[in-house]
Every structure is written in structure tokens, then in C-alpha cells.
Amino acid sequence: MDLRQTGIATAPAYSLDRGRSLHRWLRDMRLNHPVHRDPLTRVWTLYRHRDITRATAGPAAFSSELWRYLPGEMGTDALTAGNLTAMDPPRHRLLRDLVSRSFTARAVAELRPRITAIAADLIAAVADRGEMDVVADLSDPLPVLVIGDLLGLPREEWGLLRGWAQRLLSFDKGDLMDGAVRKRVEDTQKELLDHLRIHVRRRRADPQEDLISRLTRAEVGGERLTEEEVVNFADLLLLAGHVTTTLLPANIVLTLDEHPDAAAEVRADRALIPGAIEETLRYRPVIVGNTRVTTRAVTVGGEQLPAGQFVSLSFISGNRDEQHFADADRFDIHRDARKHLGFGHGIHYCLGAPLARLELAIALETMLDRFSRFEATGTPVYYDTPGVAGPRSLRITFRHH
């Protein structure tokens, strides 16, 4: 499998044999080409944990504002205003502080009863079947219902939101160089943004007690956020929350199915659930990687990277770095996996990580409560979308207690 020209590992490669060939290839890259430049795309890729965390912890040298280095209209911040993932300090810190108040440990803990009720309803709806699709029946609707509540979006619109999120995850080839694919993604994104813009304007005129309303009233440096900043904020929260929490439950069910001894331990002792979640985030991360651009010449792993170079950070490789995690290819729910890259690292560490962890824990607890056993059947169907790794369909059979 010659993946070197792909730069960052993609979902199709991950789905070939549940990642075994991919991880062998990534191990070779870490050992022999830890800092590699693709001769076709001219993108550098970092494969080692220490190099990746250096880049994510150094926004002055490794910028997230990629748009500054793109041609034409793409080279403006018009399309990224309010998008924290495409922003550097100091404005990043100011805007992140605004929205982070909705994701504190206390704020997230207050959502437990609502999330528990949603998960219980979703499981109850399939309980008589004896089988279910973990994604379609549980992990796909769950985050839309939760984030929809937080943002203050009407419940009758949640189906629309879920549809847009699915379409943005599900373009056929994962190839944005394909004009038809790119237009389909752009049209879907525009529909979603236009819809969110309607709600932002309504909240400016008639504020409620929800996150969109708080953003419309918020000030940064004495200035109100622009309409585009609020719209893009809401879009980021909806899509990031949906992607992470849609794929994580399927990933943990699949991983526990492959490791029955660990599954038995978790069933016998629910206190092991947090460790199983962290190890799954390391062993089978949803977010494959991220990209930065160098603002000045830097040396990484003995390689000289000039200014203005795009740098791909392979989180999926860093999570299996044998120099950072002992016996890295072994799934071990008892290891200290807290320094994994499953939620990123540095200033762009996932804002909604506490909420994603809670949703995942509740989803798993609910399945363990209702089912005396469950096991994967057939072959998982993976997303083809670049940058994410996880099933779009994972069927299981189950027995009741």
C-alpha cells in the first residue's frame, strides 16, 4: 500500500482492513520518513507525536489561518470569520473564551439528564428488533438533538440539520478536486449557513436563553460579533459536534467487539468506561489529522521547512507512536492514554471534548444497561470523507437482560 502521496491518511485507506495495512505503513513512515514532503502536492506531513504536538502548541510558527496563503477569494477571511479552527491568537483566544462558557464541566454535567433521556428513547425505539445500526439508530441522531438544544434550534428542524450534516460527511469519492463533488459540498454548506443566518437574525431581534442568543449579544474587545462570525460559530459547533459524536460510539463498539476481554471488563465494572473511551480515542480516532501553514522557516525532525509551507499533522499516526505510547498497537483500557490526539492538541483542542465524552459514556452505559450482550455483524461501511475515520453503518445484534 503506497500511501505516501496521500499525505494525511484518509478514511478509504482506513477501511481496507480496519486499518491494519495503514498502521503498518504509518509505522514505516514514523521510523524512516517522520517529516515527509509529497513531491506532487508539496505538502509536508508530520508523523511523530512529538513533532505534531510541537506544531499544535506553536501557532506563531504553525498557523491555522491557511486562508492567508490561498489565492483569490479563498485568500480572505470572509469564509472563515468566526471559525475557531481557522484562527490564530489573539482573536482565537477571545472568541474561544466566549463560547467555552457553554462547555465547562459544570455546564456539561447539567446536560446529563437530557442526554440520558435522549439515549434511552433512541435505544427503546429499537429494543424489540434484536438488531440495530449503531450509527443510524443511536450515534447519528444523538448529537444533533443535543447540539440543537444548546443552540436553541426548533426541534422540528432537527431532521433538516441531520440531513445537511450527513450530506457534508458523505460525498462519494472524498475528492474535492472533483468539480461535481466540490459543488455538491459547497451547495450543502451554503444551505446550512443560510438557514442558520435566519435564526441568528431572529435572535438579534428577539433574544432567548440559548447559545445563539448569547453569541449575538457577546462583545469581543468592545465590539459585537458580526453576523458571519455568529453564523460560522453555530455551523462549527453543529458540524464538529455531529461528526465527533456520530463516529465515536460506533468506533468504541467496533473496538470492544474486536477485544472481547476488554468488553467483558467494561461490562463488569462501569468505572472502566472513561479509560475505554480515552483508549478508543487513541487507538481508533475519529479525526485523522489537521493542517497548518508555516509562517517562518522552521526545522522539524532534522528537515528544513521554509515559510509558507502547508503542513499536515497525522493524528492517527501520532496516536500509535511507539516512542510515546508503549506497545502502541495494543488496545489497553488500563493505560494512561490522556495525551492522545483524538481531540487534537494545543489551542485548538476540541472545545466540545467534555460534551463528546459525556455523550459517548451515556450511549455506552445505555447499551450495557439494556443489552446483556451485543456483537457486530457483517462488515462496517466506512465514510469516504477525507479527514475522518469511522463507520457510517455498523450493524449489531443484541440480547436483552
C-alpha angles and dihedrals in degrees: 000000000000104000096154094108092052091070101200116037113257136210097255090058090047092053097053095089103348089283101300096123091040093054092049088054093046090051089055091050092051091050100040109016107023092156108036133175118208107226092211103044094024088222118142119222126203114207104174124086095229094051092046094050090047089057096045091047093050111063092160090068100022106046127196091204094096091158090075089069098045126096129250121344090351088065094072132078092238092103095043104041108138093009103128093196091062096046138089131205141311095034091036091061093048094050095042090053088057098056097032090075088075091055103048117129090256094048092048093046089056088061094060096094092049094046091046091053093048093049092047091051092049093050092044090056091063100030095106095052101071088220138054145172105249091208103042096037102038123000098043099053097035100072094042090055092048098044090041088057092048094049092045097240117159114262092230087065097053091093089057092050092048090051093052092048091050093050091050089052097043112057107145108242102018087233114133090182086072105093095213093049092046093050091049091052093045093049092049092048091050092051091052094046092047090051093049090047090060090056093046091055091048091051092050088055096039114017120205134185097275139101096262090053092049090051093050089054096042125108130205116196090348093307129107117238113260121246091253092052092053092045092050091045090055091045092052093049093048097047098037091047092047097047096047098044095039094058101034100069091049090048094052093045090049093047094048089047088056091048107046094173091058090045091054091050092051092048091051095045119029090190086077093063095091091052091048090051094051092046091049090051087055099038098041109014121188096213108061097195149304141239135240135176125224116242093192139009111291137176117226124175091344093307123117112228114191123216117279096035121141110231123198116208112209104210090173089059095043090054090060096042105139090203089063105030119042113233087002097184092059120093105227120170090191096059123101098252097161094117092060119128096229091116095031124248141255125018091343095054105143109282092206096047094115090051093046091050091050094048091048094048092049093047091052093043090051093051092048091049095051102035126055087200139354133184137184117254128199125353121317115244110225132209113253093208114123116245099028131081121196144091122285086196129025117168121201136179120217145186126217124237 
